Amino acid sequence: MTYSRIIGTGSYLPERLLTNADFEKLIDTTDQWIVERTGIKVRHIAAENELTSDLAVAAARRALEAANVVPANIDLVIVGTTTPDRVFPSTACIVQAKLGIANACPAFDVQAVCSGFVYALATANNFIKAGQARTALVIGAETLSRITDYSDRGNCMLWGDGAGAVVLTASEEPGIISTHIHADGRYQELLYVDGGPSMGNTEKPAMRMQGNPVFKMAVNTLDAIVDETLAANGMEKADIDWLVPHQANIRIIQATGKKLGLPAERVVITVDQHGNTSAASIPLALDTAVRDGRIKRGQTLLMEAFGGGFTWGSALVKF
């Protein structure tokens, strides 16, 4: 049987920083209030001339270098994003062109908001297991600053820009052990963007969120996905070496870590320096922990995410 495994990771963060002190000048808030409720201290913001595809390409190049894979060997490109360059073509097609992948391989976007990377990873994994691809480039990339209303005190301090990528390749032994993805569109009005081509208001659509209901739903849903993932694989909490969560809010991350019984030093946390980068947050956190030596080959990782839709999902990975 054919499986897939991660052979390289990469990430990219724009140079411009937006600190909590900057928000104190924009809205009625304080650094202490933001840190206590979200854990965020700073977030990166794309330059005016930086597109989501640019961030994605930079992260992809670093992942390809780490994997020792040349672009010509990629036969599948999937980008998880909720902030594409254009309505069409897909950001994945733009990335394919910018990387010089000229083999006419499939390239498409996945839109599952903060769960986008998990959805994209699950999709690429199934392509490889089915024999329809051998080496896939999976990217999460966002320019959320472009859809943030910086007068909305309820959520404007949450969002950041960035990209993360992994290279997957076919393997005789499991790397991606299992993936689990879900959605429930009945809750769409709790977290959404207030415009789009079909609805109108395309000039400056922005994210809207009801924070408390979203927080409660996220904690409960992520509790359930942990149980589902462990049960599906006959594993115990003690079998997990690292939690690599979506970086939405420090309190949500801590709740999931507690559910797993993991000490804080076994949970990868980047939300303080990145903010919520939606589909980019898991691959950003993964690459950070791989490059600083915390995550090592042979260890078992649990990735999980919850986002607008609502969507949620997990991936159990032997790194």
C-alpha positions in Angstrom: 0.0 0.0 0.0 1.2 3.5 -0.8 1.2 6.2 1.9 2.5 9.8 2.0 5.0 11.5 4.3 6.3 15.0 4.8 9.9 15.3 3.6 10.3 19.1 3.8 8.8 22.2 5.4 9.1 25.9 4.8 7.5 29.2 5.8 7.5 32.9 5.1 6.5 35.9 7.1 6.3 39.5 5.7 8.8 42.0 7.2 6.3 44.6 8.5 5.2 44.1 12.1 2.0 45.3 13.7 2.4 45.3 17.5 -0.1 45.6 20.3 1.2 49.1 20.9 0.1 50.0 17.4 -3.4 48.8 18.2 -3.4 51.0 21.3 -3.3 53.9 18.8 -6.0 52.5 16.6 -8.7 51.4 18.9 -9.7 51.4 22.6 -7.5 48.6 23.9 -4.3 47.8 25.7 -1.4 45.4 25.3 -2.5 43.6 28.5 -6.1 43.2 27.3 -4.9 41.7 24.0 -2.3 39.3 25.5 -4.6 38.1 28.3 -7.5 37.2 25.9 -5.6 36.1 22.8 -1.9 35.5 23.6 -1.0 37.7 20.6 1.9 40.2 20.9 2.7 41.0 17.3 1.6 39.9 13.8 3.2 40.3 10.4 1.5 42.3 7.6 2.1 42.0 3.9 3.6 44.9 2.0 1.4 46.7 -0.5 3.0 44.9 -3.4 3.0 41.4 -1.7 0.3 39.0 -2.8 -0.8 35.8 -1.2 0.9 33.9 -4.1 4.1 35.7 -3.3 4.0 34.6 0.3 3.1 31.1 -0.8 6.0 30.9 -3.3 8.5 32.0 -0.7 7.4 29.3 1.7 7.2 26.7 -1.0 10.8 27.4 -2.1 12.0 26.8 1.4 10.1 23.6 1.7 11.4 22.4 -1.7 15.0 23.2 -0.6 14.5 21.3 2.7 13.1 18.3 0.8 15.8 18.4 -1.8 13.1 18.4 -4.5 13.2 20.5 -7.6 9.9 22.2 -8.9 9.9 20.0 -12.0 9.3 16.9 -9.8 6.1 18.3 -8.2 3.0 16.7 -9.7 0.3 18.3 -7.5 -0.1 21.8 -6.1 -2.8 22.6 -3.5 -3.1 25.9 -1.7 -5.3 26.4 1.3 -6.3 30.1 1.4 -9.3 32.3 2.1 -7.5 35.4 0.6 -6.6 34.4 -3.0 -4.9 36.8 -5.4 -8.0 36.8 -7.7 -11.4 35.1 -7.9 -9.7 33.1 -10.7 -7.3 31.7 -11.7 -6.6 29.9 -8.4 -3.7 31.0 -6.3 -2.3 27.5 -6.8 -2.2 28.0 -10.6 -0.4 31.3 -10.0 2.1 29.6 -7.6 2.6 26.8 -10.2 3.6 29.4 -12.8 5.8 31.5 -10.5 7.7 28.3 -9.4 8.2 27.3 -13.1 6.4 24.0 -12.7 5.8 23.3 -16.4 4.5 19.7 -16.3 0.8 20.6 -16.5 0.2 19.0 -13.1 -3.1 19.6 -11.2 -3.1 22.9 -9.2 -6.1 24.1 -7.2 -7.1 26.0 -4.1 -9.0 24.7 -1.1 -11.2 27.2 0.8 -11.9 26.0 4.4 -10.6 29.1 6.1 -8.6 28.2 9.2 -9.0 24.5 8.5 -7.6 25.0 5.0 -4.2 23.5 5.5 -5.7 20.3 7.1 -8.2 20.0 4.3 -5.4 20.5 1.7 -3.2 18.0 3.4 -6.0 15.5 3.5 -6.7 16.0 -0.2 -3.0 15.6 -1.2 -2.7 12.5 1.0 -5.6 10.9 -0.8 -4.2 11.8 -4.2 -0.9 10.1 -3.3 -2.6 7.0 -1.7 -4.7 6.6 -4.9 -1.6 6.7 -7.1 -2.7 9.9 -8.8 0.3 11.9 -7.6 3.7 11.1 -6.2 5.2 14.4 -4.9 2.8 17.1 -3.8 3.3 20.7 -2.7 0.8 21.7 0.0 0.7 25.3 1.1 -1.4 27.4 3.5 -1.1 31.1 2.7 -3.0 34.2 3.7 -3.1 38.0 3.5 -5.8 38.5 6.1 -4.8 42.1 6.6 -6.6 42.7 3.2 -10.0 41.7 4.7 -9.5 43.1 8.2 -11.6 46.1 9.4 -9.2 47.9 11.7 -12.0 49.8 13.4 -13.7 46.6 14.5 -12.4 46.3 18.1 -13.9 42.8 18.5 -11.5 41.0 16.2 -9.1 43.3 14.3 -6.1 42.5 16.5 -6.3 38.8 15.8 -5.2 38.6 12.2 -1.8 38.3 10.6 -0.3 37.4 7.2 2.1 34.6 6.3 2.5 31.3 4.5 3.7 27.8 5.3 4.3 24.8 3.1 5.1 21.1 3.1 6.3 18.7 0.5 4.6 15.3 0.5 6.0 12.2 -1.2 4.8 8.7 -1.7 6.2 6.2 0.9 5.9 2.6 1.8 5.4 3.5 5.4 2.7 5.8 6.9 3.7 9.4 7.4 0.2 10.8 7.3 -1.4 8.3 9.5 -5.0 9.6 9.2 -6.9 12.8 8.5 -10.4 13.7 9.7 -12.3 16.7 8.2 -15.8 18.1 8.9 -18.0 21.0 8.3 -21.4 22.4 9.5 -22.7 25.4 7.5 -25.5 26.1 10.0 -23.1 28.3 12.0 -21.9 30.4 9.1 -23.3 33.7 10.5 -21.0 33.5 13.5 -17.8 34.0 11.5 -17.9 35.3 7.9 -16.7 37.9 5.4 -19.5 40.4 4.6 -19.2 40.4 0.8 -18.2 38.6 -2.3 -18.8 38.6 -6.1 -22.3 37.0 -5.8 -23.5 39.0 -2.8 -22.0 42.4 -3.9 -20.0 44.6 -1.5 -16.8 43.6 -3.3 -15.0 46.9 -2.8 -13.8 46.3 0.8 -15.3 43.1 2.3 -14.2 42.4 5.9 -14.3 39.6 8.4 -17.1 39.6 11.1 -17.0 37.4 14.1 -19.1 36.8 17.2 -16.2 36.0 19.5 -17.8 34.2 22.5 -20.0 31.7 20.5 -17.0 30.9 18.2 -14.7 30.3 21.2 -17.1 27.9 22.8 -17.8 26.0 19.6 -14.1 25.8 18.8 -13.2 24.3 22.2 -16.0 21.7 22.1 -15.3 20.8 18.5 -11.6 20.4 19.0 -12.2 18.2 22.1 -14.3 15.9 19.9 -11.8 15.8 17.0 -9.0 14.7 19.4 -11.2 11.9 20.7 -12.1 10.9 17.1 -8.5 10.9 15.9 -7.2 8.8 18.8 -10.1 6.3 18.6 -9.7 5.9 14.8 -6.1 4.8 15.3 -6.4 2.9 18.5 -4.0 5.3 20.2 -3.8 6.9 23.7 -3.1 10.5 24.5 0.4 9.5 25.7 1.2 8.4 22.1 1.2 12.0 20.9 4.6 13.7 21.0 3.5 17.1 19.8 0.4 19.1 19.3 0.7 21.5 16.4 -2.5 23.4 16.5 -4.1 26.2 14.5 -2.9 29.4 16.1 -6.2 31.1 16.8 -6.2 32.0 20.5 -3.9 30.9 23.3 -6.9 29.9 25.4 -8.2 27.5 22.7 -4.7 26.1 22.3 -4.3 25.6 26.0 -7.7 23.8 26.3 -6.7 21.3 23.5 -3.3 20.7 25.1 -5.1 20.0 28.5 -7.4 17.6 26.7 -4.4 15.7 25.5 -2.7 15.9 28.8 0.3 17.4 27.1 2.6 19.8 29.1 3.0 23.3 27.6 6.5 22.4 26.3 4.9 19.8 24.0 2.5 22.2 22.4 3.9 24.4 19.5 2.8 27.9 20.1 3.5 30.7 17.6 0.3 32.8 18.1 2.2 35.3 20.2 4.5 36.2 17.3 2.2 35.5 14.3 -1.3 36.2 15.3 -4.0 34.1 13.6 -2.9 33.5 10.1 -5.8 31.1 9.2 -4.7 28.4 6.8 -1.1 29.4 7.1 -0.9 28.9 10.9 -0.3 25.1 11.2 2.4 24.9 8.5 4.0 28.1 9.9 4.1 26.5 13.4 5.3 23.2 12.1 8.2 24.7 10.2 9.1 26.8 13.2 9.4 23.8 15.4 11.1 21.7 12.8 13.8 24.3 12.1 14.5 25.0 15.8 15.0 21.3 16.5 12.0 20.6 18.7 10.2 18.3 16.3 12.3 15.4 15.2 12.0 12.5 12.8 10.0 9.6 14.1 7.8 11.7 16.4 4.0 11.6 16.3 2.2 14.9 15.7 -1.4 15.9 16.0 -2.5 18.9 13.9 -5.9 20.3 14.4 -7.9 23.4 13.3 -11.3 25.1 13.5 -12.5 27.8 11.2 -15.3 29.7 9.5 -17.9 27.6 7.9 -17.8 26.1 10.4 -15.0 23.7 9.3 -12.7 21.7 11.5 -10.3 18.8 11.1 -7.2 17.0 12.3 -4.2 15.2 10.8 -2.2 12.6 12.7 1.3 12.5 11.3 4.4 10.4 11.9 7.1 12.9 11.1 
